[in-house]
Amino acid sequence: MKQYPNVTVLEHPLITHKISILRDKNTPTSEFRQLVKEIAIMEGYEALRNVPTKDVEIETPIEKTTVKMVRGSKLCFVPILRAGMGMVDGLTELIPTARVGHIGLYRDEVTHEPHEYYCKLPNDLENLEIYVIDPMLATGGSAIDAIRLLKEHGAKNLHFICIIAAPEGIKAFCEANPDIPLTVGALDRQLNENAYICPGLGDAGDRIFGTVK
């Protein structure tokens, strides 16, 4: 696959290990949900590498000093509903003061195109560092649509985090948003005829919320 400068595919063995368990069709909902949270935390360490900080004066047991602390109120996590909700708890454990917006998109089963059904975002998006989150980047349609909506609402500083991506999704996303950093836990082989990632892990939303048929 073509290399894109805005894409970081993480190859940490712990992330690989946990994603391997996610893939197993026999992994129960409770464990799947916990693993998604844990992977989100580990991906967050990389994706949040350049978050804004501020100087704060504190007093150690030895002396007063000036330290750097994360400006959590300047961060916003925006999950794409519903599967993206599985990653929120992990990222807000890292930064509890971050704000959370929501974008609801569903995929047309015939055309595989995303359609918006819900959007609730902070008012001052232009002043925030925004991280859009979704476990899967398949065709890239939902990610591209979510980014478009955020830009229409004034967002300027955007990032995208996913657990698994298909080459087709990365290509589509990067061609539409070459300036937006994309953090990926694992790069899979391809999409199948139903636009599911192969080998993938099935429908992330169904497996997170226990609605697998």
TIGU-976786 format. One record per residue (C-alpha): x, y, z; residue number from 1; residue in three letters. Coordinates in nm, 2 decimals. Layout:
// TIGU-976786
SITE     east    north       up   num   residuo
SITE        X        Y        Z   NUM       ala
...
This chain:
// TIGU-976786
SITE     east    north       up   num   residuo
SITE     0.00     0.00     0.00     1       met
SITE     0.11     0.35    -0.07     2       lys
SITE     0.27     0.53     0.23     3       gln
SITE     0.09     0.84     0.36     4       tyr
SITE     0.29     1.08     0.58     5       pro
SITE    -0.01     1.15     0.80     6       asn
SITE    -0.07     0.79     0.89     7       val
SITE     0.09     0.61     1.19     8       thr
SITE     0.03     0.24     1.21     9       val
SITE     0.12     0.12     1.56    10       leu
SITE     0.31    -0.21     1.59    11       glu
SITE     0.34    -0.24     1.96    12       his
SITE     0.32    -0.61     2.06    13       pro
SITE     0.07    -0.54     2.34    14       leu
SITE    -0.16    -0.37     2.10    15       ile
SITE    -0.12    -0.65     1.85    16       thr
SITE    -0.19    -0.91     2.12    17       his
SITE    -0.51    -0.74     2.23    18       lys
SITE    -0.63    -0.69     1.88    19       ile
SITE    -0.57    -1.06     1.81    20       ser
SITE    -0.81    -1.14     2.10    21       ile
SITE    -1.07    -0.90     1.96    22       leu
SITE    -1.06    -1.08     1.63    23       arg
SITE    -1.16    -1.41     1.78    24       asp
SITE    -1.53    -1.47     1.72    25       lys
SITE    -1.55    -1.66     2.06    26       asn
SITE    -1.43    -1.35     2.26    27       thr
SITE    -1.74    -1.26     2.48    28       pro
SITE    -1.89    -0.92     2.48    29       thr
SITE    -1.76    -0.82     2.83    30       ser
SITE    -1.40    -0.91     2.74    31       glu
SITE    -1.43    -0.75     2.39    32       phe
SITE    -1.56    -0.42     2.55    33       arg
SITE    -1.27    -0.42     2.80    34       gln
SITE    -1.01    -0.48     2.53    35       leu
SITE    -1.14    -0.20     2.32    36       val
SITE    -1.11     0.03     2.62    37       lys
SITE    -0.75    -0.09     2.68    38       glu
SITE    -0.65    -0.05     2.32    39       ile
SITE    -0.79     0.30     2.31    40       ala
SITE    -0.57     0.39     2.61    41       ile
SITE    -0.26     0.25     2.45    42       met
SITE    -0.33     0.42     2.12    43       glu
SITE    -0.40     0.74     2.31    44       gly
SITE    -0.04     0.76     2.43    45       tyr
SITE     0.08     0.79     2.07    46       glu
SITE    -0.21     0.99     1.93    47       ala
SITE    -0.20     1.24     2.21    48       leu
SITE     0.18     1.29     2.19    49       arg
SITE     0.15     1.66     2.09    50       asn
SITE    -0.15     1.77     2.31    51       val
SITE    -0.14     2.13     2.43    52       pro
SITE     0.02     2.19     2.77    53       thr
SITE     0.04     2.48     3.01    54       lys
SITE     0.30     2.59     3.27    55       asp
SITE     0.18     2.54     3.63    56       val
SITE     0.36     2.62     3.95    57       glu
SITE     0.36     2.35     4.22    58       ile
SITE     0.55     2.27     4.53    59       glu
SITE     0.73     1.94     4.56    60       thr
SITE     0.84     1.81     4.90    61       pro
SITE     1.17     1.99     4.82    62       ile
SITE     1.09     2.32     4.66    63       glu
SITE     0.86     2.52     4.43    64       lys
SITE     0.89     2.45     4.06    65       thr
SITE     0.72     2.51     3.73    66       thr
SITE     0.59     2.20     3.55    67       val
SITE     0.39     2.13     3.23    68       lys
SITE     0.04     2.00     3.25    69       met
SITE    -0.21     1.90     2.98    70       val
SITE    -0.48     2.15     2.90    71       arg
SITE    -0.76     1.89     2.91    72       gly
SITE    -1.03     2.15     2.86    73       ser
SITE    -0.88     2.22     2.52    74       lys
SITE    -0.93     1.86     2.41    75       leu
SITE    -1.24     1.70     2.27    76       cys
SITE    -1.31     1.34     2.18    77       phe
SITE    -1.58     1.28     1.92    78       val
SITE    -1.69     0.92     1.88    79       pro
SITE    -1.87     0.81     1.57    80       ile
SITE    -2.18     0.64     1.71    81       leu
SITE    -2.23     0.38     1.81    82       arg
SITE    -1.91     0.18     1.80    83       ala
SITE    -1.69     0.48     1.88    84       gly
SITE    -1.84     0.49     2.22    85       met
SITE    -1.64     0.18     2.31    86       gly
SITE    -1.32     0.39     2.29    87       met
SITE    -1.44     0.69     2.49    88       val
SITE    -1.38     0.55     2.84    89       asp
SITE    -1.02     0.46     2.77    90       gly
SITE    -0.93     0.80     2.63    91       leu
SITE    -1.11     0.99     2.91    92       thr
SITE    -0.92     0.79     3.16    93       glu
SITE    -0.61     0.94     3.01    94       leu
SITE    -0.76     1.29     3.01    95       ile
SITE    -1.06     1.32     3.24    96       pro
SITE    -1.12     1.69     3.17    97       thr
SITE    -1.15     1.65     2.80    98       ala
SITE    -1.49     1.72     2.65    99       arg
SITE    -1.69     1.47     2.44   100       val
SITE    -1.90     1.54     2.14   101       gly
SITE    -2.10     1.28     1.94   102       his
SITE    -2.17     1.22     1.57   103       ile
SITE    -2.42     0.95     1.47   104       gly
SITE    -2.38     0.79     1.13   105       leu
SITE    -2.53     0.47     0.99   106       tyr
SITE    -2.42     0.28     0.68   107       arg
SITE    -2.66     0.21     0.40   108       asp
SITE    -2.65    -0.17     0.36   109       glu
SITE    -2.68    -0.14    -0.02   110       val
SITE    -2.46     0.15    -0.11   111       thr
SITE    -2.24     0.14     0.20   112       his
SITE    -2.26     0.52     0.21   113       glu
SITE    -2.28     0.69     0.56   114       pro
SITE    -2.59     0.89     0.66   115       his
SITE    -2.61     1.13     0.96   116       glu
SITE    -2.87     1.09     1.22   117       tyr
SITE    -2.73     1.27     1.52   118       tyr
SITE    -2.48     1.55     1.59   119       cys
SITE    -2.40     1.71     1.93   120       lys
SITE    -2.08     1.91     1.96   121       leu
SITE    -1.92     2.18     2.18   122       pro
SITE    -1.98     2.53     2.07   123       asn
SITE    -1.62     2.64     2.05   124       asp
SITE    -1.47     2.37     1.82   125       leu
SITE    -1.24     2.62     1.65   126       glu
SITE    -1.04     2.65     1.98   127       asn
SITE    -1.02     2.27     2.05   128       leu
SITE    -0.79     1.99     1.96   129       glu
SITE    -1.04     1.73     1.83   130       ile
SITE    -0.99     1.35     1.82   131       tyr
SITE    -1.25     1.16     1.61   132       val
SITE    -1.27     0.80     1.72   133       ile
SITE    -1.41     0.49     1.56   134       asp
SITE    -1.28     0.13     1.60   135       pro
SITE    -1.30     0.05     1.23   136       met
SITE    -1.19     0.24     0.92   137       leu
SITE    -1.34     0.04     0.63   138       ala
SITE    -1.44     0.24     0.33   139       thr
SITE    -1.35     0.56     0.50   140       gly
SITE    -1.69     0.71     0.43   141       gly
SITE    -1.80     0.76     0.79   142       ser
SITE    -1.47     0.91     0.89   143       ala
SITE    -1.46     1.15     0.59   144       ile
SITE    -1.82     1.25     0.66   145       asp
SITE    -1.75     1.31     1.03   146       ala
SITE    -1.45     1.52     0.95   147       ile
SITE    -1.66     1.72     0.70   148       arg
SITE    -1.93     1.78     0.96   149       leu
SITE    -1.68     1.90     1.22   150       leu
SITE    -1.52     2.14     0.97   151       lys
SITE    -1.86     2.28     0.89   152       glu
SITE    -1.90     2.35     1.26   153       his
SITE    -1.57     2.54     1.27   154       gly
SITE    -1.32     2.27     1.38   155       ala
SITE    -0.96     2.33     1.27   156       lys
SITE    -0.74     2.10     1.47   157       asn
SITE    -0.85     1.75     1.39   158       leu
SITE    -0.71     1.39     1.44   159       his
SITE    -0.86     1.04     1.38   160       phe
SITE    -0.80     0.73     1.58   161       ile
SITE    -0.91     0.38     1.48   162       cys
SITE    -0.82     0.03     1.59   163       ile
SITE    -0.84    -0.15     1.26   164       ile
SITE    -0.82    -0.01     0.91   165       ala
SITE    -0.84    -0.14     0.55   166       ala
SITE    -0.61    -0.01     0.28   167       pro
SITE    -0.91     0.12     0.09   168       glu
SITE    -1.02     0.32     0.39   169       gly
SITE    -0.68     0.47     0.45   170       ile
SITE    -0.65     0.57     0.09   171       lys
SITE    -0.99     0.74     0.08   172       ala
SITE    -0.93     0.92     0.41   173       phe
SITE    -0.59     1.04     0.32   174       cys
SITE    -0.69     1.16    -0.02   175       glu
SITE    -0.98     1.36     0.14   176       ala
SITE    -0.78     1.48     0.44   177       asn
SITE    -0.40     1.46     0.37   178       pro
SITE    -0.34     1.71     0.66   179       asp
SITE    -0.52     1.52     0.94   180       ile
SITE    -0.31     1.28     1.15   181       pro
SITE    -0.45     0.92     1.14   182       leu
SITE    -0.35     0.67     1.41   183       thr
SITE    -0.42     0.30     1.34   184       val
SITE    -0.38     0.00     1.56   185       gly
SITE    -0.36    -0.26     1.28   186       ala
SITE    -0.37    -0.24     0.90   187       leu
SITE    -0.57    -0.53     0.75   188       asp
SITE    -0.56    -0.69     0.41   189       arg
SITE    -0.87    -0.56     0.22   190       gln
SITE    -1.25    -0.51     0.22   191       leu
SITE    -1.48    -0.79     0.10   192       asn
SITE    -1.78    -0.75    -0.13   193       glu
SITE    -1.99    -0.63     0.17   194       asn
SITE    -1.74    -0.37     0.26   195       ala
SITE    -1.63    -0.55     0.58   196       tyr
SITE    -1.26    -0.55     0.67   197       ile
SITE    -1.08    -0.88     0.62   198       cys
SITE    -0.97    -1.05     0.83   199       pro
SITE    -1.12    -0.78     1.06   200       gly
SITE    -1.33    -0.86     1.37   201       leu
SITE    -1.69    -0.84     1.24   202       gly
SITE    -1.92    -0.56     1.33   203       asp
SITE    -1.75    -0.37     1.62   204       ala
SITE    -2.07    -0.20     1.74   205       gly
SITE    -2.26    -0.53     1.76   206       asp
SITE    -1.97    -0.70     1.95   207       arg
SITE    -1.92    -0.40     2.19   208       ile
SITE    -2.29    -0.38     2.28   209       phe
SITE    -2.38    -0.75     2.26   210       gly
SITE    -2.62    -0.72     1.97   211       thr
SITE    -2.45    -0.99     1.75   212       val
SITE    -2.71    -1.18     1.56   213       lys
